[in-house]
Amino acid sequence: MSYGSVFRDETKLDINYTPPELQHRNIQFKLLNEYFRHAIMTPGKMTQRVIITGKIGTGKTVLTQHFGRSITREAQQRHINLHYIHVNCRQNKGSFFLILQKIVAHFHPGFPKRGYSAEELLQTLMQILDDQNTYLIITLDELESLIQNEGSEPMYKLSRIEETRLKESRRLSLICILRELSWLSKLDASTRSTLQNNIIQLDSYTKTQLQDILNDRIKSAFKQGTVPFETVILAAELGEEEDGNARYAIELLWRAGKYTDAEGGKEVAPEHVRRAAGSVYSTMRKDEISTLDYHKKLFLLGIARRFQQTRSAHITTGEAEESYKIVCEEFDKKARGHTQLWKYMKELTTLGVIKAEPSPSNSVGKTTLIGLPRIAAVDLEKELNNMLKSTGEDTSDDN
């Protein structure tokens, strides 16, 4: 990390980082604890199977890892030998063999990697648990990959293994993470019946919730005072547009911080977030912008320039109109009226180039706020300047 970086510890923004406290998932966390209370109160008497589902970035992995850390800590305090193992099925190529191999290696790191079938590895795992008087909770993350690759058989064996051990302690419980419950339809009826009784649905985060999550990460990841409120708002808005994806919003902040450091800046501005959004998803639709009428381009150019003059994540329609008039004077064009500019704003919003929405209800005076979510203002200005110079005279008829 270079001297003068805005980061305090950028690893706190890593996809694999689990924060010490959960934001807006306490209800689901408490429900998980209730489902697995038996593991602490009456170990060995029963097992549990839970499905957690939700879109990308809704906190499925963070929730389960936080739960795993919490329940193993409580078990240790009660002198119960309970282990939690989190396995990503996709990272293990959707292979039941590789998944079991990783789990067995947790207990015996030097266990041979060859010479055993998946069935033998599962029996070996249960023997290890018996020999060590150990209880185990396995989380199978991105379970879709395993189902797609090997169908029902792995889940059938995992969910029914205890039924073959009626005289032994119940030792193996499962948490299954799926983005869509529709994947369960690819399992046979018998396997589905053992899995779909306990389902925890994680809804997409709202903008306000994303702001809370980002502010929590900022405290540990960035130096104090380097990420202003307006930057957090913009990153949260972009995360909300991606189906409430907290992972995406956090990545935007990390990339924005990198742009800030590269420029030698001291503050992560909304413009850095826009540049980050453009680098993650290339959304500069040059073909669509190029087909805009002349005055729509002038209006958009005024917006781009105004955003370069402010630290805010939004500008008002009044500010956009004033900037547009200045651009018209520069290009020696007669400015269009308020009604026409309103139509321009609606069209640009439909195209996804800008975002227009009413000001918050608690603000002084009602107006429409304009955002430039996914295009860096400096890049947009450059592109529009090139287009307007090449277009030449105003031939539009959008009166």
Helices and strands as residue ranges (DSSP letters): G 10-13, H 26-35, H 38-41, E 49-54, H 60-77, E 82-88, H 96-107, H 118-131, E 135-141, H 143-150, H 153-160, G 161-164, E 172-178, G 181-186, H 189-195, E 199-202, H 207-221, H 229-241, H 246-263, H 270-280, H 286-290, H 294-308, E 314-316, H 317-330, H 338-351, E 355-358, E 368-371, H 377-391
